[in-house]
Amino acid sequence: MYEPIRTKSVHSAVARPSSDFPHRSREEELDIQLAGHLAALLAVTDELRALAPSDELDVAAERLAGQLTRLRGASPSRAGVAGAASSTPRLDALHQRAHALAGRALVVAASRADTAAAILSAERMDAHAVTVVA
């Protein structure tokens, strides 16, 4: 009544571990994710520094760059800070973006038990939350 299956299952080929490509550990993947979130947060922080310079943002940018250097082993490339005309809606949008990025970095830092990155991320979340609410 039914004809037997004559081809090999595609699922059995996937189930076997392949040595054709390198695999990363969970820790390596979390390191990559955390570095990505911190790099994006640094880029937004540099943009905020260009629109509304402050000592707090300068210190935060340096601390973020330090964490990225620790994670990647090399200092991050950064855009120069040039003065630009600031608008309140643009600043608010950047603060909201920075708050979201800091939150993502906090989640990844907590899952990989990176206390220094988690503390920095939480501090940046607080700093941007105060600005967004105000």
N, C-alpha and C positions, 0 to 999 in steps of 0.2 A: 504494500500500500504506500509506504513512504520510501523514498530513495535515500540511501545513506549519504552522509556528507563526505565528499571526496577531497575537499581542500582543507588545509590546516587553518585553525582558528587564528584570527588576527589578535585575539586577546592573549593567547599563549605566548606569542612573540613579544608582546609588551610586558608580560609578567616577568620574563627573564631579565635579570640585570644585564645591561649592555656595557661593555667597556670601550665603546666607540667614542664616547665623549666624557669629559670629566664631570664629576658630581661634586657639588658643594655641600658642606655640612649645614645644619640649621644655624649654627653660630655664625658661619660665614655669610649666609643669606641675611641674617639679622644685622650684621655689621654693614653690609652693603645698603640695606634699607635705611638704617640709622644715618649713615653718612649722606645718603641722598636727601633725607628730610632736613638734616642740619645744613647741607649745602644750599638747599632751597630757602631755608630760613635765613641764612647768611646773605643770600642775594636780595631778599626782601628787606632785611635790615640795612644793607648798604643803600638800597633805593630810598628807604625812609631817611637815612642819614643825609642823602643828597637833597631831599625835599625839606626836611626839618632837622638841621644839625643839632645834636645834643651830646653831652659827655656820656650820658647813660647808654646811648646807642653805640657810641665809639667803644666803650668798655664791652658791651654785649657782643659787638662784631669781633673784637679781638678774642674773647672767650670762645665764641663759636668757631673761629678760625683755629684756635688751639685744639679744640675737640676734633675738628676735621683732620688736622695734622696727625693727631694721635691715632685716629681710626684708619686713615689712608696711608700714613707714613710719609706724606708729602704735603707741603702747604697748599691750600686751595688757591686757584686763580680767582682774582676778584676784579670787578670793574672799579674804575676810579670814581671817587665821590666828587661830583661837580654840582654846583648850586643850580637849582632849577626853580621855576615858579611853582609854589605849592597851592593846591586847592584842598579845601576841607573834605569834599567827597573822595578825592583821590587818596588822601592820607587815611581816612576812615577805612577805605577798601584795603589799603596795604596793611593796616593794623589788624583787620579781620583775617586777612590771608596769613599774616605772621602768627596770629593766635591759633589758627587751624594747623599750620605747619608745626608749631611748637607742641601742640596736642598730639599730633601723629608721632613726632620724635619722642615724646614722653612715653607713649604706649610701647614703642619698640625698645626704648632704653630700659623700661621696666621689665619687659619680657626677656631681655638679655642680661638683666641684673647689672647694668652699668650705672652705678650711683652718680658719678660725676655728670654724665650726660642727662640723667633723669632730673637732677637738681637744676641744672642749667635750663632745661626745657620747661620745667615747672615755673622757674623764675621768669622766663620769657613769656609764658602764657599769662602769668599774673600781670606783667608790665603791659602787655597788649590788651588784656581784658579791661584794665582800668581806663586805657585810652579809648577803647571801643565804647564802653558804657558812658563815659563822661561826655 
